[in-house]
Amino acid sequence: MSVETSIILVVEDDDIVRMLIVDVLEELEFKVLEADGCEQALAFLNDEDQYIDLMMTDVGLPVMDGRELATQARMVRPELPVLFASGYAENIEAPTGMHVIGKPFSIDQLRDKVKGILAIT
């Protein structure tokens, strides 16, 4: 798998934070889908024609938190890797196939984490 073919779904309700994450991932040459909340994210996840290599989600989302979203995502895409982004990363236990990155994170930290999850060198 290469960076150019990897598709990442970014779920973040804060417009500025989402924009920054998307900009960084696109700069790193990933293809990015944006969702401002769980409803949009679930629409992408339930679309059988939409390929997704990784879902990166904020933990603190309104309506349904990131962990609940990950559970829903795994119901339709059991093998989907999930990356939780949280300012309280030390308090989050990630189940198998799920990972955590603490906010704030650097571009290098995000790049290394995403490439590690997707096993891209």
Protein Blocks (a to p, Z undefined) as FASTA:
>chain_A
ZZklpccddddfblklmmmmmmmmmmnopacdddfbfklmmmmmmmmklccfbdcddfbd
ghiafklmmmmmmmmmmmlccddddfklmmpccdehiacddddddfklmmmmmmmmnopZ
Z
